[in-house]
Amino acid sequence: MEGRTVTGRRPSALALLSFLLAIGSARGVDRPAAASGAPGGAAADSVRAAEQARGRALVQADTTALSRMIADEFVEISRLGTLRTKADNLRDISSGALKLITVKYDSTTVRVYGDVAVLRAIADNTGTMRGFPFSGRIWYTRVFVWRDGRWQAVTMQQTPIQ
């Protein structure tokens, strides 16, 4: 199938990222400054801070905080390969179906491209999903957009580390 176009499918995370990078570079917004693609700086630090705050909100099951951190159009590809939306995650957290006990991050890198930031890290989480325990390390990529004076996650993809 390489080189073929398939119609009727949702855009890939790469297509979404390309679109976000295009619109992000086309408009100016008052956000922490960073050079394009820079791994450091105030913007990258603010993305790292947003990710740490997200981890705390997950453990505390703080859906109010999470709702502000996650864009309405958010979609993730889980470690099991399923698509999950913002509504799916908030519903499962608020009902107790998804319970995070620990959230630990390692090897975090951030690249900022205008109003878009790409975070890559290893997460080592433990918890339960519908009563079944889970644990394990995953590589993940999360894409943020600078909106309404804050970074909001718009998509992420997880890959289990074997």
C-alpha positions in Angstrom: 0.0 0.0 0.0 3.0 2.3 0.1 2.5 5.4 -2.1 -1.3 4.9 -2.3 -3.9 7.3 -1.0 -6.8 5.8 0.9 -9.9 7.8 1.2 -12.6 7.8 3.9 -10.1 7.5 6.7 -9.3 10.0 9.5 -6.2 12.1 9.0 -3.1 10.6 10.5 -1.3 12.2 13.5 1.5 13.2 11.0 -1.1 15.0 8.8 -2.6 16.7 11.8 0.9 17.8 13.0 1.7 19.1 9.6 -1.5 21.2 9.5 -0.9 22.5 13.0 2.7 23.5 12.2 1.4 25.3 9.1 -1.2 27.3 11.0 1.1 27.8 14.0 3.8 29.5 11.9 1.2 31.7 10.1 0.0 33.6 13.2 1.6 35.4 16.1 0.5 34.7 19.6 1.8 36.0 23.0 3.4 32.8 24.3 6.7 31.9 25.9 9.4 32.6 23.3 11.5 29.9 21.6 13.4 29.5 18.4 11.8 27.2 15.9 12.5 23.6 16.8 14.5 24.7 19.9 14.7 22.0 22.6 15.2 24.6 25.4 13.9 28.0 26.3 10.8 29.3 28.1 8.3 27.7 25.7 9.8 24.3 26.1 9.9 24.7 29.8 6.3 25.7 29.9 5.3 22.6 27.9 7.3 20.4 30.4 5.5 22.2 33.3 2.1 21.5 31.6 3.0 17.8 31.3 4.0 17.6 34.9 0.8 19.3 35.9 -1.1 16.8 33.8 0.5 13.9 35.6 -0.5 15.3 39.0 -4.1 15.9 37.7 -4.3 12.3 36.5 -3.2 10.9 39.9 -5.7 13.2 41.7 -8.4 12.4 39.1 -8.8 16.2 38.7 -11.1 16.3 35.6 -11.5 20.0 35.9 -7.8 20.6 35.5 -7.5 17.9 32.8 -10.4 19.5 30.8 -8.4 22.8 30.5 -5.2 21.0 29.5 -6.8 18.9 26.8 -8.3 20.4 23.6 -11.8 19.4 22.7 -10.6 17.8 19.5 -8.0 15.7 21.4 -7.5 12.1 20.1 -5.0 9.6 21.4 -3.9 6.2 20.2 -3.5 4.1 23.3 -0.9 1.5 24.2 -3.5 -1.0 23.0 -4.0 0.7 19.6 -7.4 2.1 20.4 -8.6 5.6 19.6 -9.6 7.6 22.7 -11.1 11.1 22.8 -11.0 13.8 25.4 -14.6 12.8 26.4 -13.6 9.1 26.7 -10.7 9.9 29.0 -12.6 12.4 31.2 -15.6 10.0 31.5 -13.4 7.1 32.5 -11.4 9.1 35.1 -14.5 10.8 36.6 -16.3 7.4 36.9 -13.3 5.7 38.4 -13.1 3.3 35.5 -9.6 4.6 34.9 -7.5 5.1 38.0 -3.9 6.2 37.8 -1.9 5.4 40.9 1.5 6.6 39.8 2.7 8.6 36.8 6.4 9.0 36.2 8.2 10.6 33.3 11.7 10.1 31.9 13.7 11.0 28.9 11.5 14.0 28.1 12.3 16.1 25.0 10.3 19.1 23.7 10.5 20.9 20.4 8.6 24.1 19.8 7.5 25.2 16.3 5.7 28.5 16.7 2.3 27.8 18.3 2.9 24.0 18.2 5.0 21.9 20.6 5.9 18.2 20.3 6.8 16.4 23.5 8.4 12.9 23.5 9.0 11.0 26.7 8.9 7.7 28.5 6.0 7.2 30.9 6.0 4.6 33.6 2.4 4.5 34.9 0.5 2.1 37.2 -3.2 2.0 37.7 -6.4 0.1 36.9 -8.7 0.2 33.9 -12.2 -1.1 34.7 -10.8 -3.0 37.6 -7.9 -4.6 35.8 -4.4 -3.5 36.9 -1.9 -2.2 34.3 1.7 -1.0 34.5 4.6 -0.6 32.2 6.7 1.8 30.4 5.6 3.4 27.1 7.2 5.8 24.7 4.7 8.5 23.8 4.5 11.6 21.7 2.1 14.4 22.6 1.4 17.4 20.4 0.4 20.7 22.0 -1.1 23.9 20.6 -0.8 27.3 22.2 -4.4 28.4 22.7 -6.1 30.8 25.1 -2.9 31.6 26.9 -1.9 28.0 27.6 -0.6 24.8 26.0 -3.4 22.3 25.2 -2.8 18.7 24.1 -4.4 17.9 20.7 -3.1 14.4 20.1 -0.9 11.7 21.4 0.3 8.2 20.5 1.7 5.6 22.9 4.0 2.6 22.1 4.7 0.0 24.8 8.3 -0.7 25.6 8.9 -4.4 25.6 
